[in-house]
């Protein structure tokens, strides 16, 4: 009985490692593509037991959003996606509370991503 429980725990742990690695690999591929498009700002919010949100925003030389990336969730099955309604907007036009009116975690992550250094 104890051997079975230990075996199940080891299988669950190895599965978590494999799926977590797969998630990181997918995020890194999407992030690399984003970095090729311009300057990138990244913001993250969430806690240990809250859904985490990671937002990255790519800006061109005119501080206009050319692409974005959002990843949110509690599990290793969260996938990177796009925030299509901000593409083409200038940095100073973006208002996190307007873009995500009902989602304070996304608002916080976007606010952090928009704090880009010029240059």
C-alpha positions, 0 to 999 in steps of 0.5 A: 500500500505504501509503495503504491502511494509513493509510486503515485506521488512520484508519477504525479510529481514527474507529470507536474515537472513535464507539463510545467516544462512544456508550458514554459517552452510554449511561453518562451517561444511566444515571448521570443516572437514578441521580442523580435517585434520591438521593445517589450514590457512585462508585467506579472500579478497574482499570488501563490493561490490566485490565478497568475497573469503574465502580460507582455507588450511589444512597442515599435519605435513610435511607442505604438503597440505592435503585439501582445501576449497574455497568459493566465491561469492556475494550472500548467494548462494555461496557454499564451494568447493575444490581447487584440484590442490594444494593437495599434494603440499608443502607449499613453492611450492604454488604460488598464482599467478600461481594457480589463474593467472586471479583472484587477489581476489583468489590470495590475499585470498590464500596468506593470508591463506598460512601465517601459524604459525609453531607449 
